[in-house]
Amino acid sequence: MSTEAETILQLENVTAGYGRIIALNGIDLKVEQGAMATLLGANGAGKTTTLKTISGLVRATGGKVLFEGEDITQTPAHEIARRGLVHVPEGRHVLRGLSVRENLELGAFTVKDPATRRKRMDEVFGLFPVLAKRQHGDGSLLSGGEQQMLAIGRALMHGPRLLLLDEPSMGLAPKLVIETMQIVKRLSEAGTTILLVEQNARLALKLADYGYVLEGGHIRMQGDAATLRADNSIVQAYLGE
């Protein structure tokens, strides 16, 4: 990671949890503008809690979360989203009874300019042609892979400054895992800044610029993704592969 001026997200000694359960215990993390960082670790390591704490869904009990240089530690989740920090949670959360198009339109709830909304809709349909074909159908009736596309597309409708992706490949067939991660790569190459939580550690490290390994609520390892990927002992010791 390089200079402070390029940092879009920074966590400083952040602690968070659920009641008496401490999930994060003083973590430090940075994501730079235009880069993709990945957060890895075994189940229960604190990965999802980290994303929820960044997006305001879980309140930090200590430390600071800085977004574009501003302290958002106590900022409400809806205001964090308005600022362009957009979270795609694990599980997709496609709304039943709403069409694909209506689900996408919900992602642009803060966008007042109709031309901007139309442009973003066209861009999402260009990225995910299957959504264009099924735009008038119930979003909850899509396949798992298509629902993941819809969840990402809904986030893109917001125009994210920073995209948090939590386990985008979870529950997908191997072929769809590759297709989904190729889409994540395309977004990154197009300039979208991404913090990725992903169960497939080797694949995540292949796509990302930088990696962090969480264990028991602590950052146990961090470094250039290519370096981490090349060290089999790291993957085996910390990621269970």
C-alpha positions as CSV (number, residue, x, y, z in Angstrom):
1,M,0.0,0.0,0.0
2,S,1.3,3.4,-0.8
3,T,0.6,7.0,0.4
4,E,-1.9,8.3,2.9
5,A,-3.3,10.7,0.2
6,E,-4.5,7.8,-1.8
7,T,-6.3,6.0,1.1
8,I,-10.1,5.9,0.7
9,L,-10.8,3.7,3.7
10,Q,-8.9,3.4,6.9
11,L,-9.6,1.4,10.1
12,E,-7.6,2.5,13.2
13,N,-7.6,0.1,16.2
14,V,-11.2,-0.8,15.6
15,T,-13.1,-3.0,18.1
16,A,-16.6,-4.3,17.6
17,G,-18.9,-7.1,18.7
18,Y,-22.3,-8.3,19.7
19,G,-23.1,-7.7,23.4
20,R,-20.3,-9.3,25.4
21,I,-18.9,-11.1,22.4
22,I,-15.9,-9.3,21.0
23,A,-15.7,-10.0,17.2
24,L,-13.0,-7.5,16.3
25,N,-10.1,-6.7,18.6
26,G,-8.2,-3.6,17.5
27,I,-7.8,-4.1,13.8
28,D,-6.0,-1.7,11.4
29,L,-6.8,-1.8,7.7
30,K,-6.5,0.4,4.6
31,V,-8.0,0.4,1.1
32,E,-6.5,2.6,-1.5
33,Q,-8.5,4.5,-4.2
34,G,-8.9,2.3,-7.3
35,A,-7.5,-0.8,-5.7
36,M,-9.0,-4.1,-4.7
37,A,-8.2,-5.4,-1.2
38,T,-9.3,-8.7,0.1
39,L,-10.1,-9.8,3.7
40,L,-9.6,-13.5,4.3
41,G,-9.9,-15.9,7.2
42,A,-11.7,-18.9,8.5
43,N,-15.4,-18.9,9.5
44,G,-15.9,-16.8,12.6
45,A,-12.7,-14.8,12.1
46,G,-14.6,-11.5,12.0
47,K,-14.7,-10.8,8.2
48,T,-18.4,-10.1,7.9
49,T,-18.4,-8.1,11.2
50,T,-15.6,-6.0,9.7
51,L,-17.7,-5.1,6.7
52,K,-20.8,-4.4,8.8
53,T,-18.8,-2.2,11.1
54,I,-17.4,-0.2,8.1
55,S,-20.9,0.3,6.7
56,G,-22.5,1.2,10.0
57,L,-24.7,-1.9,10.5
58,V,-22.6,-2.8,13.5
59,R,-21.4,0.0,15.7
60,A,-17.7,0.1,16.6
61,T,-17.0,0.1,20.3
62,G,-13.5,1.5,19.9
63,G,-11.2,3.0,17.3
64,K,-12.0,4.9,14.2
65,V,-13.4,4.2,10.7
66,L,-12.3,6.8,8.2
67,F,-13.8,7.2,4.8
68,E,-12.2,9.6,2.4
69,G,-10.5,11.2,5.4
70,E,-13.7,11.7,7.4
71,D,-14.5,9.9,10.6
72,I,-17.7,7.9,10.0
73,T,-17.5,5.7,13.1
74,Q,-20.7,7.0,14.5
75,T,-22.4,7.9,11.2
76,P,-25.8,6.1,10.6
77,A,-25.7,3.4,8.0
78,H,-28.0,5.1,5.6
79,E,-25.8,8.2,5.6
80,I,-22.7,6.1,5.0
81,A,-24.4,4.7,1.9
82,R,-25.4,8.1,0.7
83,R,-21.7,9.0,0.8
84,G,-21.0,6.2,-1.7
85,L,-19.8,3.4,0.6
86,V,-22.0,0.6,-0.6
87,H,-22.3,-2.8,1.0
88,V,-23.4,-6.0,-0.8
89,P,-24.1,-8.3,2.1
90,E,-23.8,-12.1,2.2
91,G,-27.0,-13.7,1.1
92,R,-28.0,-11.3,-1.7
93,H,-31.2,-10.1,-0.1
94,V,-33.2,-9.8,-3.3
95,L,-36.7,-8.5,-2.5
96,R,-39.5,-11.0,-3.3
97,G,-42.4,-9.6,-5.2
98,L,-40.4,-6.9,-6.9
99,S,-39.2,-7.2,-10.5
100,V,-35.5,-7.3,-11.4
101,R,-35.8,-3.7,-12.6
102,E,-37.5,-2.6,-9.4
103,N,-34.8,-4.3,-7.3
104,L,-32.2,-2.4,-9.3
105,E,-34.1,0.9,-9.0
106,L,-33.9,0.6,-5.2
107,G,-30.2,0.9,-5.5
108,A,-30.5,4.4,-7.0
109,F,-32.7,5.7,-4.2
110,T,-30.4,8.6,-3.5
111,V,-30.0,9.5,-7.2
112,K,-32.3,12.3,-8.2
113,D,-31.3,12.9,-11.8
114,P,-33.3,10.6,-14.1
115,A,-30.6,10.7,-16.8
116,T,-28.1,9.4,-14.3
117,R,-30.4,6.6,-13.3
118,R,-31.1,5.6,-16.9
119,K,-27.4,5.6,-17.7
120,R,-26.5,3.4,-14.7
121,M,-29.4,1.0,-15.6
122,D,-28.0,0.7,-19.1
123,E,-24.5,0.1,-17.7
124,V,-25.8,-2.7,-15.3
125,F,-27.7,-4.3,-18.2
126,G,-24.6,-4.1,-20.3
127,L,-22.6,-5.9,-17.6
128,F,-25.3,-8.4,-16.9
129,P,-27.3,-9.1,-20.1
130,V,-29.4,-11.8,-18.3
131,L,-30.8,-9.1,-16.1
132,A,-31.9,-7.1,-19.1
133,K,-33.7,-10.1,-20.5
134,R,-35.5,-10.8,-17.2
135,Q,-35.9,-7.3,-16.0
136,H,-39.7,-7.6,-15.7
137,G,-39.7,-10.9,-13.8
138,D,-39.7,-11.4,-10.1
139,G,-36.1,-11.0,-8.9
140,S,-36.6,-13.7,-6.2
141,L,-37.2,-16.3,-9.0
142,L,-33.7,-15.8,-10.5
143,S,-31.1,-18.5,-10.1
144,G,-28.5,-18.1,-7.3
145,G,-25.9,-16.8,-9.7
146,E,-28.4,-14.4,-11.3
147,Q,-29.5,-13.1,-7.9
148,Q,-25.8,-12.4,-7.1
149,M,-25.6,-10.4,-10.3
150,L,-28.7,-8.5,-9.3
151,A,-27.3,-7.8,-5.8
152,I,-24.1,-6.4,-7.4
153,G,-26.0,-4.5,-10.0
154,R,-28.2,-2.9,-7.4
155,A,-25.1,-1.7,-5.6
156,L,-23.7,-0.3,-8.9
157,M,-26.9,1.7,-9.4
158,H,-25.9,3.7,-6.4
159,G,-22.6,4.8,-8.0
160,P,-20.3,3.5,-5.3
161,R,-17.1,5.2,-4.3
162,L,-16.2,2.1,-2.4
163,L,-17.8,-1.3,-2.9
164,L,-17.9,-3.9,0.0
165,L,-18.5,-7.4,-1.3
166,D,-19.3,-10.1,1.3
167,E,-18.8,-13.7,-0.1
168,P,-20.1,-13.1,-3.6
169,S,-19.4,-16.7,-4.6
170,M,-21.1,-18.4,-1.6
171,G,-23.5,-21.1,-2.6
172,L,-22.7,-20.9,-6.3
173,A,-21.7,-23.8,-8.6
174,P,-18.0,-23.8,-9.6
175,K,-18.6,-22.4,-13.1
176,L,-20.7,-19.5,-11.6
177,V,-18.0,-18.8,-9.0
178,I,-15.5,-18.2,-11.8
179,E,-18.0,-16.0,-13.8
180,T,-18.9,-14.0,-10.7
181,M,-15.3,-13.4,-9.8
182,Q,-14.5,-12.4,-13.4
183,I,-17.2,-9.7,-13.0
184,V,-15.6,-8.5,-9.8
185,K,-12.3,-8.3,-11.7
186,R,-13.9,-6.3,-14.5
187,L,-15.3,-3.8,-12.0
188,S,-11.9,-3.4,-10.4
189,E,-10.2,-3.0,-13.8
190,A,-12.8,-0.3,-14.6
191,G,-11.7,1.7,-11.6
192,T,-14.2,0.6,-8.9
193,T,-12.5,0.5,-5.5
194,I,-13.4,-2.8,-3.8
195,L,-13.0,-4.5,-0.4
196,L,-13.7,-8.2,-0.9
197,V,-14.5,-10.9,1.6
198,E,-14.3,-14.2,-0.2
199,Q,-14.3,-17.9,1.0
200,N,-12.1,-18.9,-2.0
201,A,-8.8,-17.5,-0.7
202,R,-6.6,-18.5,-3.6
203,L,-9.0,-16.9,-6.1
204,A,-9.4,-13.8,-4.1
205,L,-5.6,-13.3,-3.8
206,K,-5.3,-13.9,-7.5
207,L,-7.7,-11.0,-8.2
208,A,-6.8,-8.5,-5.4
209,D,-3.9,-6.1,-5.1
210,Y,-3.5,-6.5,-1.3
211,G,-4.7,-8.9,1.3
212,Y,-5.4,-9.1,5.0
213,V,-5.8,-12.3,7.0
214,L,-8.1,-12.2,10.0
215,E,-7.9,-14.7,12.8
216,G,-9.9,-14.4,16.0
217,G,-10.7,-10.8,15.5
218,H,-7.1,-9.8,14.9
219,I,-5.2,-9.1,11.6
220,R,-2.6,-11.8,11.7
221,M,-1.1,-11.3,8.2
222,Q,-1.1,-8.6,5.5
223,G,0.8,-7.9,2.4
224,D,0.8,-7.8,-1.4
225,A,-1.7,-10.3,-2.7
226,A,0.8,-12.0,-5.1
227,T,3.2,-12.5,-2.2
228,L,0.6,-14.0,0.1
229,R,-0.7,-16.3,-2.7
230,A,2.8,-17.6,-3.4
231,D,3.4,-18.6,0.2
232,N,1.5,-22.0,0.6
233,S,2.3,-22.0,4.3
234,I,0.2,-18.9,4.8
235,V,-2.8,-20.2,3.0
236,Q,-2.6,-23.5,4.8
237,A,-2.0,-22.1,8.3
238,Y,-4.5,-19.2,8.2
239,L,-7.1,-20.0,5.6
240,G,-7.6,-23.7,6.1
241,E,-6.8,-24.7,2.5
